[in-house]
Amino acid sequence: MVEDRRLGDAIAYIVLSIGVLIVAFPVWLTFVASSWDNATIINGQLPLYPGPYLFDNYYRILFVGTSGSTREPVASMMLNSFVMAMAIALGKIVISVLSAYAVVYYRFRFRMAAFWIIFVTLMLPVEVRIFPTFKVVSDLNMLDTYQGLAIPLIASATGTLLFRQFFMTIPDELLEASRIDGAGPFRFFKDTVIPLSITTIAALFVIQFIYGWNQYLWPLLITTKDSMQTIVIGIRKMIVTSDALTEWPLAMATAMLAMLPPVLVVIVMQRLFVKGLVETEK
C-alpha cells in the first residue's frame, strides 16, 4: 500500500509539473522577450535566457513611454487600471451586500420580485447595453473620467446572488439574539453580518478586481485621451500593424507588468478567496 501511494503521488507530481511548465513557459518567454532588443526578436534569434536590456526596457516603458500610437508611460496606465478595478470591486461589494441584506432581512411588498429583477440583469451585460450606457455616460459628461470608467460596471447581480445565498445560511438565532440585546438593523448588519461575510467579500473582491483590470471594450469606447487609457488598451495600441514596426520588447514588458497586480491580489488573498468559494459552514 505504501509503494502504491508513493507511486500515485509521484505520478500526480509529474502531471502537475508538466501542467505548470505548459502554463509558465509562455510567461517566461514573454519575460525573456522583454529583456532583449527589437532586432533580436524580429530576426527570430530570441534565446531562452534574459538579455542585457531588462532594466532599460522596463524603465523606459514605465516612465518614458513608446514611440508608437500610444506615448503614455505604463505607470499612468497602471494607475488608471488600478483605480478602475478598485472602484468596480469595492462598488460591487457595497451594492451587493446592501441589496442582498435588504432582500433577506427586510419584509416588504414585491421583495422577491425586486430580487428576480436584479437577477434578470445577468442577461444584460455591458456589451448588450453598450449604446444606451455610452449615451448616458456621454450626456453626463463622464467621458475620459474615472467615474465613467467604473460606475457603469459597478452593479452586479452575481454579487447580490452570492451574498443572498450566504445570508440565508446565517442562523435565525443570531438575529433573535441581536434583537434581545437591543441591536437595530444597522448594528446587526455591522457587528454580525459583515464579520461573518469576510471570506465571501474577499472572494468577490478578487473576482471583481480581475474583471475590472481586464476590461477592454468599455475603456476603449469612453477614453479618447491617452492619459486616461488603461493598460489593456495600451498593450493593444503598442502592437502596430502599419507604417512602423512594433516595439516588441516594450510590448512584452507591458504585458508582464499587466500581469502583476491581479497575480499579487490572488496571492495575498488566496486563503480567504478559497474559503469564500468552498466553505459551506460559516
DRENVOGU-313489 format. One record per residue: z, x, y of N, C-alpha, C, O in turn; residue in one letter. Coordinates in steps of 0.1 Angstrom, whole numbers, plus 5000, padded with zeros to 4 digits. Layout:
DRENVOGU-313489
ZXYZXYZXYZXYa;...
***
This chain:
DRENVOGU-313489
500050084988500050005000500050095013499350055022m;500850205012500850285024499550355026499150365038v;498850395016497550455017496550355023495750395031e;496550235018495650135022495850105037494950085045d;497150105041497450075055496950185064496450165075r;497150315060496750425068495150425069494650455079r;494550385058493050385058492650275068491650295075l;493250155067492950045076493150085091492350055100g;494250155094494550205107493450305112493050295123d;493150395103492150495106490750425110490150465119a;490350325102489150255104489150185118488250185125i;490350125120490450045133490350145145489750115155a;491050265144490950355155489550415157489150435168y;488850435146487450485147486550385154485750415163i;486750255150485850145156486250135170485350115179v;487550135174487950125188487450245196486950225207l;487450365190487050485197485550475200485050515211s;484750425190483350415192483050305203482150325212i;483850195203483650095214483950155228483250125237g;485050235229485450295241484350385246484050385258v;483750465237482750565241481450485246480850525256l;481150375239479950305243480150245257479250245266i;481350195260481650135273481850245284481350225295v;482450355280482750455290481650545294481650605304a;480650565285479550655287478750625300478450715307f;478350495302477650475315478450505327477950545337p;479850475326480650505337480750655340480650705351v;480850735329480850885330479550935336479451025344w;478450875331477050915336476950885351476350955359l;477550775355477550735370478350835378477850885388t;479450875373480350975379479651115380479651175391f;478951155369478251275369477051275379476851365387v;476351165380475251155389475651155404474951205412a;476951105406477451115420477851255424478151275436s;477751345415478251485419477051585420477351705422s;475851535419474651625419473851585432474151485439w;472751665434471851635445470751535440470651515428d;470051485450469051385446467851445438467351375429n;467551575441466351635433466651645419465851615410a;467951675415468251685401468151555394467651555382t;468551445400468451315394466951275393466551225382i;466251285404464851245404463951315394463051265387i;464251445392463451525382463851505368463351575359n;464851425366465251395352466051505345466051525333g;466651595353467451705348468951695349469651795350q;469351565349470851545351471551585338471351535328l;472551685340473351725328474451625326474551525333p;475351655316476451565313477751615318478851565314l;477751705327478951755333478851745349477751755354y;479951735356479951725370479251835377479351955372p;478651815389477951915396478751965408479851925410g;478152045416478852115428478852025441479552065450p;478251905441478251825453479151715453479051615461y;480151715444481051605442481751565455481651455460l;482451665461483251635473482351605485482751525494f;481251675486480351655497479751515497479751445507d;479351465485478751335484479751225487479451125494n;481051235482482051135484482451135499482751025504y;482551255505482951255519481851185528482151115537y;480651215524479551165532479451015531479350945541r;479550965519479450815517480650745522480450625526i;481850805522483050735527483050725542483450625547l;482750835548483050845563481750865572481850845584f;480650895566479450915574478450805572477950755582v;478150775560477050675557475850735551475850855548g;474750655550473550695544472450685554472650635565t;471250735550470150725559469150605554468050595559s;469650525545468850415540468950295549469150305561g;468750175543468750055550470150015555470249925564s;471150075550472450055555473050185559473050285551t;473550195571474050315576475550315578476150415582r;476250215573477650205575478350285564477850295553e;479450355567480250425557480850325547481150215551p;481050375535481650295525483050255527483550145523v;483750335535485150295538485250165545486150085542a;484350135554484350005561483949895552484449785553s;482949925543482549815533483749785524483949665521m;484449885519485549865510486649785517487349695511m;486849805530487849735538487449585538488249495536l;486149555541485649425542485849355528486349235527n;485449425517485649365504487049335501487449235494s;487949435505489349415501489949295509490749215503f;489649285522490149175529489649045524490448945522v;488349035520487848915514488448875501488848765499m;488648975492489148955479490648915480491048825473a;491448975489492848945490492948805496493848725492m;492148765506492248635512491848525502492548425502a;490848555494490448455484491548435473491948325470i;492048555468493048545458494348475463494848385456a;494848515474496148455479495948315483496748225481l;494748285490494448145494494348055482494847945482g;493648095471493548015459494947995453495147885448k;495748095453497048075447497947975454498547885448i;497947985468498747895476498247755474499047665472v;496947735476496447595474496647545460497047425459i;496447625450496547575436498047545433498247435427s;498947625437500347595434500847465441501447385435v;500447455454500947335461500247205455500947105454l;498947215453498347095448498847055434499046935431s;499047155425499547125412500947075412501346985405a;501747125421503147085423503146935427503946855422y;502246905436502246765441501746665430502346555429a;500846715422500346625411501346605400501446495395v;502146705397503046695386504346625390504946545383v;504946665402506346625405506446515415507546465418y;505346475422505346365431504746235425503746245418y;505346125427504745995422504145915434504845865442r;502845905434502145835444500945765438500445805428f;500445665445499245595440498045685440497845775448r;497245665429496045745427496345895425495445985428f;497545925420497846065417496846125408496346235410r;496646065396495746125386494346115391493546205387m;493946015399492646015405492346135414491246195413a;493346165422493246285430493046415422492246505425a;493846425411493746535402492346545396491746655396f;491746435391490446435385489346465395488346525392w;489546425407488546455418488546605420487546665421i;489746665420489846815421489146875409488446975411i;489446825398488846885385487346875385486646965380f;486846765390485346745390484646855399483446885396v;485346905409484747015417484447135409483647225415t;484847155397484447265389482947265387482347365384l;482347145387480847135386480147155399478947145399m;480847195409480247215422480547355427481247365438l;480147465421480447595426479647625439478847545443p;479947735445479447765458477847775458477247735468v;477347815447475847825445475247685446474047675451e;475847585441475347445441475347385455474447315460v;476447415462476647355476476347465487477047455497r;475447555484475347665493474847625507475247675517i;473847525507473247495520474247415529474447465541f;474947315524475947245533477047335537477547325548p;477547425528478647515531478147615542478947635551t;476947665541476447755551476347685565476647745575f;475847555564475747485577477047465584477147475596k;478047435576479447415582479947545588480447545599v;479847645580480247775585479547825597480147875607v;478247795598477447835609477847745622477947805633s;478047615620478447535631479847565636480147545648d;480647625628482047665632482047805638483147865640l;480847865639480748005644481548105636482248195642n;481548095623482248185614481348275607481748345597m;480048285611479148395605479648525610480148545621l;479548625601479948765604481448775607481848845616d;482248695600483748695602484448695589483848655579t;485648745588486448735576486748595572486748565560y;486948505582487148365579485948305571486148235561q;484748335576483548285569483348345556482848275547g;483748465553483648525540484648465530484248445518l;485848425534486848385525487048235524487248185513a;487148165535487648025535486747935526487347855518i;485447945526484647855517484847885502484447795494p;485447995499485648025484487048015480487448045469l;487947955489489347955485489747845476490447865466i;489147725478489547605470489247635455488147685452a;490247605446490047635432490547535423491847515422s;489747455417490147355407490747425394491547375388a;490247545391490747615379492147655381492947635372t;492547705393493947735396494847615395495947625390g;494347505401495147385400495447335386496547295382t;494347345378494547305364495447395357496347355349l;495347525359496247625353497747605356498547605347l;498047585369499347565373499847425368501047415365f;499047325369499447195364499947195349500947145346r;499147265341499447275327500747345325501547315316q;501047455333502247525332503447445337504447445331f;503247375348504347295354504847185344505947145344f;503847135336504247035327505047085315505647005308m;505147215313505947275303507347305308508247335299t;507647295321508947315326509847195322509547085324i;510947225315511847115311512347025322512647075333p;512346895319512846805329514346825332514746785343d;515046885323516446915326516647005338517646985345e;515747095340515847175352515747095365516447125375l;514846995365514646915377515946825379516346815390l;516446775368517746695369518846785374519646735382e;518946905369520046995373519947025388520947035395a;518647045393518447075407518846955415519446965426s;518546835410518946715418520546695418521046665429r;521146725407522646725407523246825417524246795423i;522646935418523147045427522747005442523147085451d;522046905444521646865458520446925463520146925475g;519646985454518447055459517346955461517046865453a;516646975472515446885475514246945469514247045462g;513046875471511846925465511447065469510947135461p;511647095482511247235486512147345479511647445475f;513447315479514347415472514047425458514047535452r;513847315451513447325437512147405435512047475425f;511247375444509947455443510147605445509647685438f;511047635455511247775459512147855449511847965445k;513147785445514147855436513947845421514447925414d;513147745417512947725403511547745398511247815389t;510647665405509247665400508547795403507947855394v;508647855415507947975418508448095409507648165404i;509848115408510248225399509748215384509448315378p;509648095379509148075366507648095365507048115354l;506948085376505448095376504948235379503748245381s;505748335380505348465384504248525375503248575380i;504348505362503248565353501948485355500948545354t;502048355357500848275359500248305372499048315373t;501048335382500548375395499848505394498748525400i;500448605387499848735385498548725378497548795382a;498448645368497148635360496048575369494948625369a;496448465377495448415386495048505397493848515401l;495948585402495648685412494648785408493748815415f;494848835396493948935390492548875389491548945393v;492448765383491148695381490448675394489248695396i;491148615404490548575416490248695425489248695433q;491048805424490748925432489448985427488649025436f;489248995414488049045409486848955413485749005416i;487048825412486048725416485648745430484448755433y;486548765439486248785453485648915456484748925464g;486049025449485549155451484049165447483249235453w;483749095437482349105431481349005437480248995433n;481848925447480948825453479648895459479748995466q;478548835457477248895462476448795470476148825482y;476248675465475348575472475948525485475248525495l;477248485485477748435497477848535508477448505520w;478348655506478348755517476948795521476748825533p;476048795512474648825516474048725526473248755535l;474548595525473948485533474648485547473948465557l;475948515548476548495561476848625568477448615579i;476548735563476748865571475348915575474448945567t;475148925588473948975594474249115600473249185603t;475449155602475849285608476249375597476949345587k;475749505598476149605588477649625588478249665577d;478249605599479749635600480549535592481749555589s;479949415588480649315581480249305566480749225559m;479349385562478849375548479849425538480649525542q;479849375526480849415516480149525508479049555509t;480949585499480449705492479449665482478549745479i;479449545476478449505467477149485474476049525468v;477149435486475849425494475449565498474249595498i;476349655501475949795504475249865493474349935495g;475749845481475049905469473649865468472749935466i;473449735470472149675469471249735479470049765477r;471749745491470849795502470549945501469549995506k;471350015494471150165492469950185482469350295482m;469650095474468550105464467250065471466949955471i;466550165476465350145484464150135475464050215466v;463250045477462150025468460850065476459750075469t;460850095488459650135496459950225507461150225512s;458950295512459050385524459950505522459650605529d;460950505514461850615513462450615499462550515492a;462850735495463550755482464950715483465650735493l;465450645472466850615471467650735470467350825462t;468750745477469750855476470650825465471750775467e;470150855453470950815441472350875440473250795436w;472550995443473951045443474950955451476050935447p;474450915463475350835472475450695466476550635467l;474450645461474550505454475450515443476250415441a;475350615434476250625423477750645428478650595421m;477950725438479250745444479850615449481050585447a;479050535455479450405460479750305448480750235449t;478950315437479250235426480650275419481450185415a;480950405419482250445414483350395423484350355417m;483150405436484250365445484450215444485550165445l;483350135441483449995440484249955427484849845427a;484250035417485050005405486550025407487349965400m;486950105416488350155417489350035420490250025412l;489149955431490149855434490349755422491549725419p;489349695416489549605405490249675394491149615387p;489849795390490549865379492049895382492849875374v;492349935395493749955399494549825398495649835394l;493949715402494649595402494949555388496149505385v;494049565379494249535364495349625358496149585351v;495249755362496249855356497649825361498549815353i;497749805374499049775380499749645375500949645372v;498849545373499449415369499049375355499049255351m;498849475347498349455333499349375325499049275318q;500649415326501649345318501849195322501849105313r;501949175335502149035340500848955337500948835334l;499649025338498448955336498348905321497948785319f;498648985312498548945298499548845295499248745288v;500848855300501848755297501448625303501648515297k;500848625315500448495321499348425314499248305315g;498548495306497448435298497848395285497348285280l;498748465278499048435264500448375262500748325251v;501348395271502648345269502748195270502348135280e;503348125260503347985260504747935263504947825268t;505748015259507147965262507748045273508048165272e;507847985285508348055297509848055297510448105306k;
***
